[in-house]
């Protein structure tokens, strides 16, 4: 059985800039660090069908994440597969929508197909990732 999670946040920046941050490896390495992650190594090929690899370094049990871009509709929508040991090595789908709002950009991240036992871990992880992303603006 699988579940979905949704994370929403308003970020005080234009949506083009918020969108572009998800496709810039150097930028992403600064904020793609949930929990106790102190470093992230990021490789991106930001095009539909392109692959990415993110190594989140914790100092003990580092975590590899990888996937493929499914949709890149700048500046409104981004979708990709997300695979890691926390998805039981099965592809899950992350979709991020970017909407103009009065205070900047409303980011809505939906992660579908997660193993039920891993939903809360991912909710916490994506929540801190989006919080760190917002702090870069």
N, C-alpha and C positions, 0 to 999 in steps of 0.2 A: 504494500500500500504506500502511496506517495501523497505528499501535501504540497501546498503552495504557500509562499509568504510574500508580503508586500511591505516595503519600506518607503515612506514619503518624507520629503524634507524640502523646505524652501531655502534656496541658496541665493545670497545677495550678490548675484552676478548675471550678466546677460546669458541667455540659454546657449548661444553659439560657443561661448567660452566654457560653460559647464560641459556641453557636449564634447568639445574638442579635448578636454582634459582626459576623457575616457579613451582617446586614441593617440595619446602622447606618452610614450614609454617612460621618459625621464620624469615627467610630471606625475604619472601614475605611481612610480616607485616611491614617491614622497607620501602618498596617502593610502595606498593599497596595503595597509598594515593593521589588521584587526588585533584586538587584544594585546598580547605581549609580543607581537611581531615587531622586531626592532629594525629589520631591513627587508626590502622586497627587491628582487631582481626580475625585471619585466622585459619581455621580448614580444613585439607586436608586428603583425602584418595586416594593418587596418584596411581591409577591403573584403567585400563579400566573398566568402570562400577562403579568406586568409586565416592563418592560425595565430594563436597567442600562447605564451607560456609565462606563468608567474610563479616564482619561488618565494614563499613567505618564510623568512628565517626567524626562528624563535630561539635558536641556540641549543635546542635539545631535540625536538621532533619537528624538523622543518617540513613544510607542506608544499607539494607541487600542485599546481592547478593549470589546466590547459583547456583549450577549446577552439572553436571555429566561429567566425563572424557569419551570421545568417542574414542580418539586415543592417544597413547603415544608411539612414535617412536623415542627413544633417539638416537642421539642428533639432529634429523632433523625436527620433526613435533610433534605438540601437538594440540589437538582439544577437545573442551568441550562446553557444553551448558552454557548459561549465562542468568539468570533470575533475574529480579528485578522489582520494581515499574516503572522504566524507560524503561522497555521493555513491559509494560502493563501486567506484570506477565506472559508473554508468553516466551517460550524458544527461544533463538536466538543462533547462532553458532559462536564461536570464534575459529579461526585456526591460529596457529603461526608456521611459518616456519623459520628455522635457517640454514643459509648458510655460509660456510667459505669464507671469503674475505681477501684481503691482510692486512687490518687494524684490523682484528678480526672477528666479526660475524655480518652478515646482518640479522636483525630480521624483518620479515614481518608479521604483525598482520592484519588479515582480520576478520571483524565482520559482519556477514550476518543476514538478517532478522529483522533489527531494524525498529521500527516505524519511518517513514520519519521525523517526527517532532523532533526526539531524536538523529538523526545522528550527528549533529554538537556538541551537548553536549558530546556524546560518543567519537567523534574525539578529542575533547579537553581533555577529561578524559584519554583516552588511550595514547594520546600524552604525557601528563605530567607523567603518570605512567611509560612509556618506558624511558622517560628522567631521572626519579628518579632511575629506574633500572640501566641505564647506569652509573649513578654517583656512584653506589655502587662498581664498578670495578676499 
